Amino acid sequence: MILVVGAKGMLGQDLMRVLPGDVRGVDIEEIDITSPESVRRVLLTLKPRVVVNCAAYTDVDGCETNVDLAMRVNGEGVGHLAVATREIGALLVQVSTDYVFDGTKGAPYVEDDRVNPLSVYGKSKLLGEKKARENPDHLIVRTQWLYGHGGKNFVETMLRLAGERTEIAVVDDQIGSPTWTVDLSLVITELIENNCRGTYHAANRGICSWYEFAGAIFAEAGVGMTVRPQSTEELGRPAPRPLYSVLDCDKLTHDAGLELEEWREALKNYLEKRRPARKS
């Protein structure tokens, strides 16, 4: 049995739909990953062969002022899962982020590049990676710029703002790869089925800025909106962001024969699937 922790979240919902066979989902009502007792009770009762952890505190700016909470959820909580999965002989799959890098390399990051998170969120997720490795049977999947159904994300925010204004400013100096949760779920499924272990990068192919991503969202959705570029400094958010955090996914292709679709195609597919859901 595969257990998805954080099953009600954006990625968790898609994993529940994509993962094959006997799949169970738990969320905060059933498990508190910051409590070793709660984690041990659930895992020893269900005895899954694989645990995929999607539970996380993902408010990047909120983490800057809620440091203890970020470290407990994104860091120590993963450690509790690592201890319990090791005890029952289960694989721990931990979802991580491009924010473990500082964005100064100037080229796509490979899995063994030096990590140097700029923000509390990045530091907490890096701690989670270190804790996950306390179970030798682990799989860490770093991804970035996630969007999907059933969760707060950039695509939905842009489309909501399109109904409220005619012009918007979006940062143009942060570069990455927008990634659809369905595509990421398929990759995680294949990595598990191929018995892959260690750390992998997984993101939709191609790169863009948030400014370019916003323009593509409005164009593909057929929405009229003036998008104005601005710098990260002008935006002035509390948490520092890596400016160029593109992930090199060649290892994914080499080891598992996997290659995600191009980001704009993924966006088209997401919007196509989104429309009928909005009409019902």
N, C-alpha and C positions, 0 to 999 in steps of 0.2 A: 504494500500500500504506500502511496505517495501522500505526504501531508503537506499542505500549503499553509504556512503561518502568515497571517495578514491577508486572508482570502477575500476580504471585502474591499480591499484597495484596488487601485486602477490596474496594476499588473496582476495582482492575485486573482481578480475576476477572470481575466483572459487565460491565465494558467489553468484555472479550474475547468475552462471549456476546452483547452487544447491538450492537456496531459492525458495520456491514454490509461486505460485500465481502472483499477481501484484508486480513486483519488478522494481524499477528505480535505476539508478546509476548516480552519479555526481562525478566530479573530479575537479581539480584546475581551469579548464576553466570555470566551472559553480559556484563554491563555494570556498571562501577563509575562512577557519575556524578560522583564526586569526582575522577576521573582524566580530564583532558582527552584523553589518548592513547586511553584505553578508549572514551570517548564517540565520538571522531572515527573510530576504527577500525570500530565497529559501524555508525554512521550512514553512513559512506562506502561500506561494504560492502553494506548493505541498501537504501540510497537511498529511504527512505520519503517520501511526499508530505506526511504528517502524523505528528507525534510527540506522543503524549499522555503527559505525565509524571505518574505516580502514585507515584513513588519519593519517600519522605520519612521523616524521623525524627519520629515522631508521639507519643513519650512526653513529654507536656507537662511533667511534673515532672522527668523525667530530663534534659530539656534544660537545666534550671537549673544542673545540676552538670556537664553535658557540653557546655559552650558551644561549644567548637571543633568538635566533631562536628556539632552542630546547624547551625552556620553553614556548614560544608563541604557537608553533605548538602542542607539546605533552601535554602541561599543560593547558594554558589559552584557547586554541582553543576548548578543550573539555568542558571547562566551558561555552563557548558561545553556544555550542550544548546543554548542560544541561539546560540552561535558556530557549532556544527556544523550546526544546522538552517538557519541563514542561509547558510552556505557551499553547501549542497545545494539551497537554494530551497524548504525545507519549512516548513509551518506548525508552530509550537510551541504546544501547549495545556498550560497550567500550572494545576494545581489548588491553590487557596489557601484561606484560612480567615477566619472572623469574628474571629479573635484578632489581626488587624492593627488592630482598633479597641479603644478603652479602655472602651467600654460606658457612657460618661457622657452621651451625647447625649440619652437619654430617649425616643427615637423610633427607628424602623427606619432602618438605615444605607443610603444610596444609594451608588452606585459611586464618586462623586467626593467623598464626605465625607472630612474630614481623618483620616488614619491616625495612630495613636498606640499601638502595641502595649505591653502591660504586662509580658509575659513574654519570656524568651529564645526560646521557641518562636514566639511572634508576631513577634518581631524577625527571626528567621531566615526565616520565611515571607514577610515583607515584603521582605527582601533578595532572596528568590527572585522576587518580582513584579518588582522593579527589574531584575534580571538577565534575566528573560524578555523584557522590553521592549527589550533590546539586539538582539533580532531583530524588525524592524518588522512581520513577519508573525507576530503572536502573538495568542493568545486566553487570557485569565486568567479562571478560573471560581472565585469565592469561594463556599464552602459552609460548613455547620456541623453539629455533633452527628451525625456519620455513624454508621450501623449497617448491617450486611449479613452475608451468609453468608461463611464462610471467613476471619473475622478477629475480633480482640478488640474488643468494643464494649459499650456500656452495656446494651443489651437482653440480650445473652448473660450478662453479669456478673450482672444482676438475677435471671435465671432460674436461674443456677448457685447464687446465694446462697439462693434459695427452697428449695433442697434441703438447705441447711445450717442454716438458722435460721428463726424465726417472726416476727422483728421486725428492721427495718432503719431506719437514719436516712439521709435524703437531703436535700441542700441545696435550699432553697426560694427563695433570693434570686438565683439565676442564671436568666435568661430567654432562651430562644432557640427554634429550630425544629428538632426532630428530623428527620433526612433519611435516607431509604432509598437505598442505593447504586444500586439498580436504577433508581429514578427519576432520580437524578443522571446515571447513564450514558446514559439516554434523552435527557436535556437536552443533554449534551455531544455526543452523536451528531447531534442536530438543529442545534445551533449550528455544527458543522463543515459539515453538508450545506447550511446556509443561508448559508455563507460569512461568518459573523459574525466580527468582530475586536474587539479591545479587552478591556475588563473587564466581566464580568457577575456578578450575584449569583444563586444558585440554591439554593433550599431548599424543603422541603415547606411548604405553606401552614399558617397558624395558628401560635400561640405557646403555650409552657407553661414551667414551671420543671422542673428535674430531678426534683423531688419529685412534681409532677403526672405527668410522663412515667413515673416508676416505678410510680405507682398505676395508670396506664393499662396498662402492661405486664402487671402481675399480674391486672388485671381481664380483659383480652382473652385472657390465657393460662389463665384459670380457676384461678389459684393463690391460695391463702389466705396473706396476708402483711400484717402490721401495718407501715405506713410512717409513720415519725415525721419531721417536718420539723426541719431544723437550718440554721444560717446558714453561709455560706462561712467566716466567721471561726472558728466552732466547729470546722469540719472541719479547718482548719489545714494545707492542702496547701502544698508549697514554692512552686509557681508561682502568681502572681496571675492571676485570671480576670476577664474583663469581665462585669459583672453584667447588662447588657442589651445583647446583641449581635445582636438580630434584624436580618435582612437584608431590605431592600426589593427585591423581584424584579420591579418594574413594568417595568424596562428589558427584561427577558427577554420579557415579554408583548408589549410595544410593538414590539420589533425582530424577534422570531421567532415571535410568536403562541403562546408556550409558557407554561403554568401548571402547576406541579406539584400533585399531589393533596394533600388535607388530611392533616396528619401522622398523625392517628389512623387514617384509612383506610389509609395506607401501612403503619402498624404492623400492622393486621389482615391485610393482604396478605402482609406478611413472615412473620407467625406461621403463616398458612395454608400457605405454601410451605415453611416450616421443618419442620412436623410430619411429613410423609411422609419427609423426608430423615432425620429422627431415628429413624424406625421401621425403616428398611432396615438 
